[in-house]
Amino acid sequence: MKVSVKNLENKDSGEITLDKEIFGIEPKMDAIHLMVKYQLNKRQTGNHKAKERHEVSGTGKKPHAQKGTGRARAGDLKRNIDRGGAVVHGPRVRSHATDLPRRIKQLAMKSVLSAKAAQGKLIILDDAKSKDHKTKPMAAAMTAMGIESAVIVSGKEVDANFARATSNIPRVDVLPSQGANVYDIMRRDILVLTKEAVADLTTRLKG
C-alpha cells in the first residue's frame, strides 16, 4: 500500500510503500487491550507498603496474664486491634508486571499501526529534523499539518533541535523508533512516522 510522504512544510515529498502485513491487517482490539494492560502493569512501581506485626515499633512484652483477668488473650500490643498496631494483609512491595507472549505484543503493535492507517490518522514524514530549537515555527508547522494531538516517531535517534522545539507543544510526544509502543500511540490522535521509523518498525515486526 502506497502512502504519500510529507516534509515539515506540509509539502509532498514522494511516496512510500508500506508493508500490508504490518500496516494493513485487520486490527485485533483484544490484543491491543492486553498490550495496554501489560504496559500499565509494568509501569507500576509497587512501592506501597504497610507495616506488619513484626515491623511495628513497640515492646514484645505480654501486657497482662493469659488467664484470670477477664480480658481477651494478648501476646503484645502490636496487634491490628490495638491502637498503633499493625495492618493485617496490607500491601507489600512487589512487582505488578504480568507476562505476555511475544506474538501477542507484535500483533498488538501491528494492529495499532493498521488501525491508524485505516482511520487516515497516519502521517509519513521525510524526516524529523529542525534547523533550530524554537517552538513557535514548529507549532505553526504542526497546525498546518492538522496536528493537535500526536506521537511522532523519528529514527533511531531523535534530533536534538526537533526534540527541544516540540517539547513545549501540548499533546505532542516524540519518541525514537525503538521506543514506539502501543500505549503511547493509542493515547494520541495522530501517528507520525519518519521514513526511517517505518523501516525500523518493519524490520522489528518482521522478526
MIMI-915887 format. One record per residue: x, y, z of N, C-alpha, C, O, CB in turn; residue in one letter. Coordinates in pm, whole numbers, plus 32768, in hexadecimal, padded with zeros to 4 digits. Glycine has a CB too. Example, Ala and Ser with C-alpha at 12.3 -4.5 7.8 and 13.67 -1.06 7.14 Angstrom:
REM MIMI-915887
85277DC7830C84CE7E3E830C85287EB6830C85907EB4834E846B7E418389A;85057F1F82C485577F9682CA850A80038313853D8072832485807FC4823CS;
//
This chain:
REM MIMI-915887
80547F8980008000800080008059807D800080B4808C80527FA08000807BM;803B80D67FA0808B814F7F90804E81C37FDD7FD581D87FDE809981727EFCK;80A68210801E807B8284806B80D782F88047815082E58035807E82688105V;809E8370803C80F083E4801A8145840D8093811E83FC81068096845A7FEDS;81BA844280738218847080D98218850880DA821B8547807082A8843880BFV;821585438151821685D5815E8294860181A782D685B381EB8199860681A9K;82B586838196832086BD81E582E4871A824E8269872882558386870A818BN;8337875A829E830487AF830982BE882D82D7827988708323837687D68364L;82D0884D8256828988BE821B8201889481E481BC88E281A382DC88FE81AAE;81DA88158201815A87DC81D4815187D2813C80E587E0810380E7882F8208N;81C287BC80FC81C687AA806B81E68719804B822B86D58097822F88098029K;81B286EB7FD881CB86617FB0825F864C7F9482A286A17F588178863D7F34D;828F85D97FC1831D85BA7FAF832E852A7F7E838A84E37FA7836B85CE8034S;82D385017F2682DC847B7EEC8278841A7F29821684437F69836684467EFEG;8290839A7F15823983307F48828B82C47F8B830482B77F7581E582F37ED6E;824782777FDE82878205802082268190801E81AD81A2802A82B2822780B2I;825B8118800E820880A0800E820E806080988279803A80C88237803B7FA1T;8199805480D881908019815C816F7F848151811F7F5C80FC8126806181B2L;81AB7F3481A481947EA481A581067E8781D680E07EB1824381FD7E5D81FED;80B97E3F8186802E7E2081AA80257DC682257FC17DCA826D7FE87DDE8136K;808C7D75823E808A7D1C82B1809B7D68833480847D3283A080F87CB482A3E;80C47DE5832A80DA7E3683A2807A7EAC83AA80497ECD8415816B7E6983A6I;805F7EEA8339800A7F6183377F817F4882F67F327FA482E780517FD082EDF;7F657ECB82D17EE87EB3828B7E997E3A82BD7E477E0582737F037EA281FCG;7EB17E0F83397E677D9C836D7DE67DCA83B07DD17E4183C77EBE7D4D83D2I;7D8F7D6B83CD7D157D8984187D3C7D9D84AB7D6D7D3F84EB7CAA7D168409E;7D277E1484E27D537E2D856D7D0F7DD085D17C967DBB85CB7D367EBE8593P;7D5D7D98862A7D2B7D4286957D257D9287177D8A7DA4875B7D857CC286A6K;7CAE7DC387387CA17E1B87AC7CBE7DD4882F7CEA7E13888F7C177E5687B0M;7CA57D5088347CC27D0788B07D597D0188C97D867D08893B7C887C7888A8D;7DA77CF4885D7E397CF3886B7E6B7D7D88997EC67D8788EC7E7D7CCB87E5A;7E307DE688627E557E6F888B7E357E82891F7E857EBB896A7E0A7ED98835I;7DBE7E5289497D967E5F89D57DF77E168A327E1E7E4C8A997D087E2889E9H;7E1D7D9D8A0C7E7B7D508A5D7F037D968A667F437D978AD07E8D7CC38A22L;7F2E7DD189F77FAF7E1489F47FAE7E928A4A80107EAF8A907FD77E368964M;7F417EDE8A467F377F578A987F397F318B2C7F7D7F728B7C7EB67FA68A75V;7EEF7EC88B527EF17E9A8BDD7F7D7E6C8C067FAB7E898C747E8C7E268BF1K;7FC07E268BAD80497DF68BC780A67E6D8BE180F57E698C3F807D7DA38B4FY;809C7ED58B8E80F37F498B9F80D57F958C2181307FBD8C6980E57FA78B28Q;80547FA88C3D802F7FF28CB680537FA58D34807D7FE08D987F9980108CB5L;80447F208D31806D7ECE8DA481027ED98DBC81307EE28E2E80467E3B8D8EN;814F7ED88D4F81E17EDD8D5B82117F648D8E827B7F6D8DCB82217EBE8CD5K;81C37FCE8D7481EC80558D9F81D4806D8E34820D80C98E6D81A080BE8D4ER;8181801C8E738167802F8F0281E5800F8F5382267FA98F3E80F17FD68F31Q;820680688FB0828080558FFF826F7FE9906882CF7FA3908882A980D69040T;81F77FD9909F81E07F74910682267F929188824A7F3791D2820C7EEE90D5G;823B801391A68283803992208229804F9299825A806E930582D280B69207N;81A5803F9288814A805392F881607FE59361816F7F6F933F80B6805492C6H;8160800E93DF81827FAF944A813D7FD894CC813E804D94F1821B7FA9945FK;81037F76951180CB7F8B9597811C7F3895FA81497ECA95DA80337F64959DA;812F7F6E9672817E7F2696D681327EAD970C80BC7EB5972D81A57F849749K;81797E3F971381407DC5974A81677DB997DD81AE7E0D9814816F7D4A96F9E;81387D4F981C81447D4298AD81D57D4798DE81F27D83994581047CC198DAR;82307D08989382BB7D0698BE83047D8998A183767D9B98CC83047C93987BH;82C37DE5985783057E62983382D47ED9988683127F44988382EF7E7E97A1E;82677EC998CE82307F36991D82887F4F999782B67EF299D9819F7F169949V;82A07FD099B382F17FF49A2782A37FDC9AA88232800A9AB6831E80879A1FS;82DE7F959B0482997F799B8282D97F039BCA832A7EBB9B8F82057F5D9B68G;82B77EF09C4582F07E839C9482B17DFE9C6F823E7DF89C4182DF7E9F9D29T;82FC7D979C8382C77D119C6D82987CD09CEE82777C599CF2832F7CBA9C2CG;82957D209D58826D7CEC9DDC81D87CCA9DDE81877D139DA4828E7D529E4CK;81B67C5E9E20812A7C399E2F80E87C9E9E8F81167CB09EFF811D7BA59E66K;807B7CE19E6280417D4F9EB17FFE7D249F337FFE7D709F947FDC7D989E5EP;7FC77CAD9F377F887C7E9FB37F857BE69FB37FA77BA69F4F7EF77CB89FC1H;7F5D7BAEA01F7F5C7B1CA02B7EFD7ADE9FC57E9B7B1A9F9B7F347AF1A0B9A;7F1F7A649FA17ECD7A1D9F3E7E417A029F747DDF7A0F9F2B7F1179999F15Q;7E3979DC9FF37DB779B6A02E7D9B7A08A0AC7DF67A3FA0EB7DB57920A050K;7D1E7A0EA0D07CF87A46A1507CD87ADAA1517CAD7B0EA1B87D627A2DA1AEG;7CEB7B21A0E27CCE7BB1A0E17C457BD1A0A77C127C3FA0BA7D397BFCA092T;7C097B71A0617B897B89A0217B967BCC9F997B337BE49F547B337BDEA07AG;7C127BE99F737C287C289EF07C567BC09E897C7D7B509EAB7C927C999EFCR;7C4F7BEA9E0B7C7B7B909D9F7D117B789DA87D5B7BCD9DDA7C567BCA9D15A;7D3C7B079D777DC97AE69D757E167B4A9D1F7DE37B779CB87DDE7A599D42R;7E8E7B6D9D467EE17BCA9CFA7F737BA69D0E7FA17B989D7F7EC77C5C9D24A;7FBB7B989C9F80497B799CA7809D7BF89CAE81077BF99CEE80737B269C30G;806E7C629C6C80B07CE49C7280497D4D9C497FD37D2D9C37812F7CE89C14D;80747DC89C3B80187E349C1580327E679B8780217EDD9B6980247EA99C78L;805B7E0A9B3280767E2E9AA680117DEB9A4880277DE499CF81057E079A7FK;7FA57DB99A827F3E7D789A307EF07DE099DF7EF67E5799FD7EDE7D279A88R;7EA87DB4997A7E5C7E1299277DE97E5399757DBA7EBE994E7E247DCA98ADN;7DBB7E1499E37D4D7E4D9A307D7E7EB19A997D2E7EF39ADB7CFE7DDF9A74I;7E027EBB9AA87E3B7F1A9B087E557F9F9AC47E757FA49A4D7EBD7EE29B46D;7E49800C9B117E6780909ADC7EFB80979AB67F5380769B067E4380FE9B42R;7F1680C29A3A7F9F80C79A0A7FD6803F99E2804E803099CC7FF781029A72G;7F7E7FDE99D97FA97F5799B77FC17F4399227FBD7FA198D47F437EF499E7G;7FDA7EC798FE7FFC7EA598747F807EA0981B7F0F7EA9984A80447E1E9871A;7F987E91979A7F2E7E8297377F2D7DF0970A7F957DB796EA7F437EE296BDV;7EB77DB697087EAA7D2B96DD7E957D2596467E407D6D96107E347CE59727V;7EE07CD396037ED67CBF95727EE47D4495267E9F7D5A94C37E507C7D954EH;7F3C7D9B95567F537E1B95147FA77E0B94977FDA7D9E947C7F967E7D9573G;7FB67E76944980067E6E93CF80997E5793ED80CD7E8894527FF67EED937BP;80DC7E0D9397816B7DF393A581B27E21932681757E2B92BC81877D5D93C0R;82327E3D933282817E6092BC82877DE8925F82B17D7C928683117E8E92E4V;825C7DFC91E5825A7D8E918582587DC390F782417E3990E081E17D32919DR;826F7D6C909A82687D90900D81DB7D758FD981A27D0B8FF382D17D428FB9S;81A37DD58F8F811F7DC48F5481287D908EC480C17D7F8E8180D27E488F59H;81A07D788E9481B47D4F8E09816F7CCB8DED816E7C708E4182497D468DE9A;81377CC18D7680F77C458D49813F7C148CCB81887C5F8C8B805E7C5C8D2DT;81297B988CAA81677B5E8C33810B7B6C8BBA80917B6A8BC8818B7ACA8C4AD;81487B788B4580FC7B7D8AC881537B418A5B81C77B698A4B80D07C108AA3L;811F7AE18A0F81707AA389A6819F7B08893E815B7B6B8921811F7A358961P;82137AEF8906824E7B4A88A481F37B5A882A81EA7BC787F182D97B188878R;81B27AF08802815C7AF8878A80E57B5487A280B57B948745812B7A6C8761R;80B47B59881F80467BB3883F80767C45883E802F7C9E881180087B9088C9I;80F07C5A8871812A7CE1886F81387D1387DF81187D8687C081B37CE388B7K;816A7CBC8789817B7CE286FD80F47CF886B880E47D56866B81CC7C7886B2Q;80947CA186D5800F7CB0869B7FCE7D3386C67F8C7D7586777FB67C3A86C1L;7FE17D5887457FA97DD487797FE67E4C87317F9F7EAA870D7FC17DDF8810A;806A7E4A871D80AD7EB886D880807EC2864780677F30861581457EA786DFM;80767E50860480457E50857A7FB67E8385747F917ECB8517804D7DC3853DK;7F657E5E85D67ED87E8685D87EC97F1C85EA7E777F5A85A77E8F7E3D8648S;7F197F5686447F0B7FE6865D7F40803685E57F09809F85C57F57800E86DEV;7FA9800685A37FDA8048852B7F74803F84BA7F5D80A084728060800A84FFL;7F377FCA84AB7ED27FB784427E558009845D7E17803E84017EAD7F238437S;7E30801484DE7DBA806285027DCE80F684E07D74813684AA7D9A80528598A;7E43812C85007E5F81B884E07E5F81CF84487E2C823484197EE881E3851BK;7E97816F83FD7E99817B836C7E0B817683327DE981C482D97EF1810C832EA;7DB9811983657D2F810A83337CDA818483547C7F81A683077CEF808C836FA;7CF581C683C47CA9823B83ED7CD882BB83AB7C9E832683C17CAF82498482Q;7D4282B2835B7D7A8329831C7DC48382837E7DD183FA83687D0D837882DAG;7DF5834683EB7E3B839384527ECF837084587F0F837984C07DFB837B84DAK;7F04834983E47F92832983D97FD2838B83787FA7839683057FA8829583ABL;803983D083A68084842F8353811483FE8349815283DD83AE807E84C1838CI;814883FB82CF81D383D382BA82248450829A82058498823B81E0836A8248I;828C846982E982E484DB82D4836584AF82908396844082A4830285218359L;839B850A8240841C84EF8201848684DD826E84D0847B826B8444856381A0D;848C853A82CC84E0852B834284AD858983AE845C85E28393857685488321D;84DC8577842784B385CA8498852D861484CB856385F5853584718575850AA;85588677847D85CC86C884A285A9875B8495855E8782843C864686A4844AK;85E087AB84ED85C3883A84EF8645888984E986AB8860852185718860856CS;864088FD84A586B78951849A86D78997851D874B89B1853C86A689B9842BK;866E89B6856B868489F485ED862889B5865485DA895B8635866E8A8E85E6D;863189E686D085E689A9873D856C89FB8766853389E287D0863F899687B4H;85438A5C871584D68AB5873B844E8A70872D84348A2886CD84D98B3386E5K;83F88A88878F83778A45879483108A81873582C28A3886F983408A498821T;83108B06872782A78B4A86DA829D8B198648822F8AF8861D82C08BDE86DBK;830C8B1485FB82FF8AE1857382D98A4D856D82948A22851083808AF58529P;83058A0085D082E1897385D4824C896285F1820B890E85B383358928863EM;821689B0864D818789AB866A813589D385F080CC899985D681658A0586E1A;81668A3685A581208A60852A812289F084C280BF89DB847B81618AE084EFA;819289A784BA819C8936845C813A88C7848280FB888A842C822C88FF8458A;812F88AD850580D2884685338041886E85147FF0881A84EB80E3882E85CBM;802288EC85277F9A891D850A7F7C891084757F0D88EB844F7F8B89AF8537T;7FE0892F84217FCD892683907FB0889783647F68888183038048895A8347A;7FE9883683AC7FD087A9838B7F53877283D07F3186FD83C08048875483B3M;7F0E87C8841B7E93879E845F7EAD874984D97E5986F684FF7E3C87528400G;7F20875D85187F46870C858D7F278759860D7F5E87C586247FDD86E78587I;7ED08721865F7EB4875886E37EE086F887527F09872187BE7E1E877886F1E;7ED6867887347EFE860F87927F4585A287427F08856186ED7E8385D687E0S;7FC4858F875D800F852F870B808684F5875680BB853287B380408572868AA;80AE847F872C812E844687558182843C86D6815884038672811C83B8879DV;81FA847486DD82548478866A82C784168684830F842386E7828A850A8650I;82D583B6862B83408352863A83AA837185D383928365855A830A82BF862AV;842083998602848E83BA85A784DF833B858B84AA82CD859684EA842985E3S;855B834B856785AF82D6854C85EA829C85CA85AE82A28635861E82FB84EDG;8662826485BC86A28226863086C4828E869A86C7826E8711871F81DC8605K;86DE830A867086FB837686CD86A283EE86AF86838409863B8790839E86C6E;867A84348717862784AB87078682852486F586DE853B874585C984BF8780V;86688572868C86B585EC867486A5864B86EA8635866687168688863085F1D;8715867F871E871386D3879786BF875187848671877587DC87A186F987BFA;86CF879687128681880F86F785ED87F186EC8599883C871F86B188538677N;85CD878286AA853F875C869A8502873B872284908762873E853286E28639F;854C86F58775851A86D187FA8500874D884E849A87568892857E86748842A;855B87AE884A85498829889884D8887E8861848E88BC88AD85CB887A889CR;84CA888187DD846188D3879F83D5889E87BD837688EC87C3847688D98708A;83CA881C87D0834587E087E9832987C9887D82B987A788A1833A875C87A0T;838D87DD88D2837D87BA895F8311880C89A682D487DC8A0583FF87CB89A7S;82FA88878979829788DC89BA821088DF897181B7892C899582CC896989C4N;8202888C890B8182888588C4812A881E890B815187A989148196885F882CI;80B68846893E806287E68988802D8777892F8012878B88B97FEC882F89C9P;801F86FF896A7FE8868989288038865C88AD8001862088517F5886A48900R;80B9867B88AC8112864B884281888606888481D3864488CF814386C187E4V;8198858588698206853688A18265850D8831823A84F187C181D084B888EAD;82E4850A884F834A84E187EE8397846B882783CA8471889783AA855787CCV;83A083FF87DA83E28385880684448354879C842D836B8725837C83188827L;84B0831287C5850382CB876384BA824D8734845B82218774858F82A7879FP;84E6821586C7849E81A2868F849C812B86ED843980E286F284DD8179860BS;85098116873A850980A5879784AD80BD880E848D805F88578597808B87C9Q;8482813A88238428815A88928395815B886A833F817388BF844C81DF88CBG;8378814387EB82EC814187BE82A180D0880382CF805E880582E481308723A;822E80F1883E81E2808C8887814D80A388788121811088538208808D891BN;80FF803D8895806F803E887E802980A888D47FD380F088A280347FB4889BV;804C80B189538006810D89AE8016819E89827FB381E8897B803A80FD8A3CY;809181C8896480A88253893C8068827488B6803C82E588A0813E82708936D;80628213885C801F822B87DC7F88823787EF7F48828B87B0803F81B88779I;7F5081E588477EC181E7885F7E92826788A47E238296888B7E98817088B1M;7EE582A088FA7EBA831489487EBE839688F97E9083FD892B7F10832089C2R;7EF4839488817EF5840A882B7EA483F087AC7E93837E87827F8684318806R;7E71845B87717E16844E86FF7E608429867E7E3683CD86377DCA84D086EBD;7ECC846F86617F15845C85E47F98841485FE7FDB842C86627F2F84E3859FI;7FBC83BA85A2803E837785A6809283AB8533806B83A284BE802E82DC859EL;810683E385558162841884F081E083C384F1822283B58558818484AF850CV;8201838A847F827A8337847282D68373840982A883A083A1825582A6844EL;83578373842483B6839783BC83CF831C836583AC82AC838B843C83CD83F9T;840C833282F2842B82BF829B848A825E82E1848081E582D0846982EF8215K;84E68295832E8543823F837984F881EF83E28518817A83F985B1829483BCE;8494822B8422844581E5848783F48174844783E68109848283E7824684D0A;83BF818D83D083748124838883CF80AC836F83A8803A8385833A815B8301V;844880C8834084A6805B832584CB801083A584D27F9583A58526809282E2A;84E3805A84128508801C849184957FC584C784AC7F5584F4852E808784F9D;841B7FF984C383A77FAE84F6838C7F3384A083677EC984D3832A800884FCL;839E7F42841D83897ED083C483EB7E6083E383C57DEB83EA83967EFB8332T;84697E8483F584D07E21841984B27DE184A084C07D6784B0855B7E63841CT;848A7E338500846E7E02858783F87DA1858A83FC7D3D85D284537E7785E5R;838F7DBE853E83177D6C8541831A7CF784DF82C47C9F84E482A07DC28524L;837C7CF78489838B7C86842C83D77C15846E83CB7BA1844683D57CB383ACK;84247C3684D584787BD28516842A7B71856C84647B1885A984E07C158569G;
//
